[in-house]
Amino acid sequence: MENRTAIDNTTWVPFYSGLLDKQFSQIWDTNGAPTDKIVDDTRYFPNNFPPNDLLKNAPTQWFQLLRQHKNAADTVSAEKESGVKSESAKTLRELDKKLYWLKNRSLLVVGDSVDETLVSHLCNSFGASLEYGPTNDSNETSIATCKIKEWNLTITHWQLGCVGSHCRTWATIESIDQKWDRYFIPTSASVVGQNGASPDLVIFQLGLWGEQFFIDQYRKYIHEKKLDYSRSLNVKELVVYKRVLGRTISKLRDIYGRHIPILYRTVALRNTEEPDAAALNLDRAARSACHELDVEIMDFGWLVRGYYSFYSDDVNIDKSPLSTLWVNMVFWYLFRTQGGVEVRGDLVRMADMYMTTADAWNMCHDTFMKDLKVGS
């Protein structure tokens, strides 16, 4: 049976200056001492929590609060039918005060099946499901949307997929432009939020299809049957990847404006027998491009590396602590787009619904883009 409480409690601690002074490690043993517990190349969560002083720096668990809100709302609705009253109405009012900033928000996720699966897990948790729009295509391109009614929260996923038969033309600017012109630009107005100009937040990544393209092309070049993800990509391939990634950012900014909040979600490694060196190469290239293009990084891919027991296949993440982590990270950033500021676990500023999305994002953007200087 699914341990819902354990899944809902999943969190992370964003990196900050001085963190290494605490001898931080991802995993603690039963005595509270830091250790790396790796079994069969797969990491497992510990049976206990890390030190309390570290967890105080963990962000608000928005997903847990949202589920509490849904449970309280369901209870209040049932009580109206039965006439029996409890503390649920009071709980609901308190949660409304914490979550007001989610109302009428719009989130756009641009990526692949990994992102689509994570969006689906989120929507299903609140009784919603993805509805797919027509693309008239057979190359994995898709447009899917769900709406969480309690908050009028719209989440849209655009899957870029391959461009052309078997990804032969994925890595060209012309093919990228054709895909945007044909599928995504005509539907771009449907993901505009309450600000009337853009989604409140865009999260994107191109790792999975990019890696597949380069690995498959090299396999054909050397006349091999097996895909080799352990091969390091060469400079030419990485330059092409940065160019396509840059073009994607350019397209998003052309549609929604230069100052739209954009995050790059780092690539998660495949669950393969060999080291996924190609994905690591793409990760470094993407970080370089994002630094040059003034795009912040959502380091979800790095955090989940090695936790293959929570994958549903070689690339997709099952409904698990990892999917909860993704939701909490997404809402942490979405909170920022509404003027909310949370520093080391403290809500120092609640959302300001009168600020524009761009102004709210830019209020903290420069801080998050600075190089961190860690104390020795």
N, C-alpha and C positions, 0 to 999 in steps of 0.2 A: 504494500500500500504506500502511496506517495506521502512522504513526511512534509505536509504543507507548511508547518511552522518553521522547520529547518530551512526550507527553500526561501520562505519570505524573509528570513533573517539575514540573508546573504548581503554582504556589504564590502566595501574596499576603503583604503585610505589613500587619497591622492598624495603624490610625492610633494614634499615641501622641504625647505632648507632646514637642516638639522635632523632629518629623519634617520640618516645613517648613524648619527651619534647614539641612537637608541638600539644599535645593532639589530636593525629591522631584518626580519626574514618572513617569507610568505607563510611559513608553516611552523607551528610549535608542537613539541612533544607533550606527553601527558604530564610532565613536570613543569611545563611552562618555559622550557629552554628552547631557543630557536634551533631548528633542524631542517634539513631538506629530506623529506620522506618521498622517495621515488621507488616504485615497485613496477618492474617490467616496463620501464620507460613511461609510466603513467603516474601522474601525481594524484594524490588523494587528500581530501579535506581531513583535518585532525578531529579528534573527538572532543576537544576542548577549545576554548576561545583564547586568543592572544592576550597579552597583558592589558588590563583595563585602561591604563593611562594612554595606550596607543589607540584603543577603540574610541576614546573620547574625541579623537580627530576624524572619525568616520562621518561622512555626510548623512543628512537625513534620509531615512529609508522611505522614500516617497511611495514606492510600490506597496509596502506594508500598510502605510496610512490609507492608500486608495482601497485596498482590500478591506481594511477595517471599516472604511466609509460605506462600502457596498454592503457588508454584513449588517452594519447598523441600519442602513436604509431598508434592507430586506426585512429586518426585525420590526422596525417601526411600521412598515406596510402591513406585516402580518398582525401586529398588535391592533391596528385599526379595525381589522376584521373580527378579531377575537374579543376586543375590549379590555385585554390585559395589558397593563403598562409596566415598563421597566425603566432603566436608566439609558436605554438606547437613544431616545430622543435628545437627551442632553449630550451624549457622546457624538451624535450626528451633528449637532450645532457647533460643537468644538472643532470637529474635523472640517466642517464647512469653512471655518475661519482660517484654517491652515492651508486649505487647498483651493481657495477662491481663484487663484491665479491660473488654474488649468482651464477655466471655462473659455470656450470658443477659440481654443488654440489650434494651430495647424502645424503638423510635423511632416516633412518630406524626407524619406530615406531612399537614397539612390545606391544600388549595389547589385547583389546577386542573391542566390537562393539562401545563403546564410542569413542575410538581413531580412529577407522575406519570411523565413521561418521564425526569426525572433519577433518580428512584427506580429505574425500570426499568433504566437504564444501570448503576447501581451493582449491582443484583442480578445482571444478566447477566454482569458482570465476574467473578462468583464461581460461575457455573454455576447460578444460581437464576433464577426467573421469577415475575412477578406472577400471583397467582391471584385471580380476581374473585369476590366474593360477590354474590348476587342483590339487586337493588334494585327490580325491577319498575317501572322508570321509564324515560322516554325523553328526559329533559332533562339529560343529561350527568352525572347523579349517579352516583358509583361508589364502591365499597369494594374495595380491592385490597391483598393482603398477600404478602410473600415472606419466606423464612427462609434465612439464610446458615448452613448446617449446621455448618461448622467452629467457629463461635462461638455457635451457638444465638441468633443476632442476628435479632430480628424487626423488620421495617420495614413499617408499614401506611400506606396513603394513603387519605384521605377526600377525594373531590372534591365540593364543595358544589354546583357547577353552577348552572344557572338554577333558579328556583323558580316553577313555573307555566309556561304556554305562552309561548314566546318571551320569557322574562324579564319579563313584564308585572308580576309581583308580587315581583320580587327584593328590592326595597328597602323591605320592611316587616318589622317585628319579628314579626308573626304568621306570616308565611311562613317566616322563618328558624326559628322555634320548631317549626313543623310538620315541617320537614325534619329537624331534630335528633331530634325525638320519634319520627319514623317510621323513620329509617335509622340514625343514628349512636349514639344512646343505647342501643338494644338490643344493639349490637355493641361497646360501650365496654369491657366486661370482657375482651374478647379481646386488647386491646392493653396490658393491665396487665402490668408487668414483674416482676422478682424481688422488688421491694419490696412487692408485694401490694396496692398502692394506685393506681398510675398508671404511665403510660409514663415512661421515664427522661428523655425530652425531647419537647417538642411544638414543631414549626415550622409556622407557618401564614401565609397571606396571602390576600387577597380581591381583588386588583387587576384581574385579567383580566376576570372576570365583572362586576365593578362598573363598569369602564370600558365594557364592551360594552352594559350596560344603559342607562347615561346617554347614550351616543352614539346608540344606536338609538332611544331615546325622543325625543331632540331631532330626529333625522332625520325621524321621523314627524310631529313637531310642525310642521316647516317644509316638509313634503311634498317631501322630497328622496329620491333613490334611493341616493345614495352616502353611506357613512359618513364622517364628518369627524372624524378623531382629532386634528386640529390645533386644534380649538376648545377654549379654556380652560373648565373647568367653573365654574359659578357657586357662590355661597356656599351656597345651599339644597342643591345636589347634594352638596357636600362635607360638609355637616352630616349628611345622610342616610347618606353613606358612613361617617362616623365613628361614627354610631349603630349601624349594622349590624356594623361592626368591633368595637365595644365589646360588642355582644351576643354575638358569637362568643367573645370572651375570657371573658365571663361564663359561657357554657355550658360551656366547657372547665374553668373553675375550679369550677363547680357539680358537675361529674362527678368530677373528680380531686383537688379540694382547692385552697385559695387559694394555696398556695406551690409548686404544680407549676411546674417550669422551662418557660417559654414564650418563644419567639423569633418576631419578625415578620420574614419574609423580604421585603426590599424589592422593589418591582415592577420588572421588566425591561421596557424599551421594546420596542414592536413594530417590526418591520422594514417600515416603511411609507415611501411617497414623501414624505409631509408630516411635519413634526415631531409627535411623539407627545405633545402638550401635556397631554392629558387624563391620561395616566399620571403625568406629573410633578406635576400637581395632586393626584392621589390619593396619591402618595408623600409629599407634604408634610402632607396631612391625616392619613395613617397615622402619621407620625413624631410629630405633635402628640398623637394619641390614645394612642400607646404611652408617651409621656412621662407623660401624665396617669394611665395605668393601670399604671405600673410594669412595663412589658414591654420587654425588651431587643431590639435590632434587629440582625439578620443582614443586612449590607449587600451581599448577593450581587448584587441587581438593579443597584445602582450600578456595581459593578466590571465587569459584563459589557456595559454599555451601549456600543453602537457596534461590537461585534465580530460583525456580522451574517454574516460568512463562515462562522461556526460554528453558525448556525441551520439547522434542517432545513426550516423554513417561516417564516411571518411572526412566529411567537411561540415555537415550541419549539426547544430547544437540542439539537443533535446530540451524539453521543458524541465528545467533543473535549476540548481543554484546559479548556474552560469547565465541562464536567461533572465533570472531575477536581477543579477548584477548588471546586465545590459539595460534593463528598464530603469534601475536606480541611477545609472550613469546618464541616460538620456534625459530623465526628468531633472537631474542636477543641472544639466546644461540648459534645459528648457526654462527652468526657474530663473536662470541668469538672463535669458532673453526678455523677461518681464521686469527686469530691474532688481531681482532678488540677489543677494550676496550672502554666501555661506563660506566662512573661513575656518578651517580646522574643526569642523563640526559645530560651529556657532552660527546661528542665523543672525547676522549683524544688520541685515536690511531686508525687509519683506518686499514683495513685488509691488511696483508702482505702475498701475494700469494706465496712467496718463503719459508715461514715457513711450516714445516710439521704440520699436524693436531694435533698430540700429543704434539709437542712443543708449539703450539699456545694455546692449552687448558691448559697445565700445567703452563703456564706463570701466570695465574690468579687462578688456581685451589686451591692452598693452602689458598689463601685469602678468597675464598668463603666457604671453609670447616671449617674455624675458628669459634669458638663459639662467637656470638655477645655479646658485653657488652653494655647494654643500660644505658645511664645516668639516674640518679635518678631525 
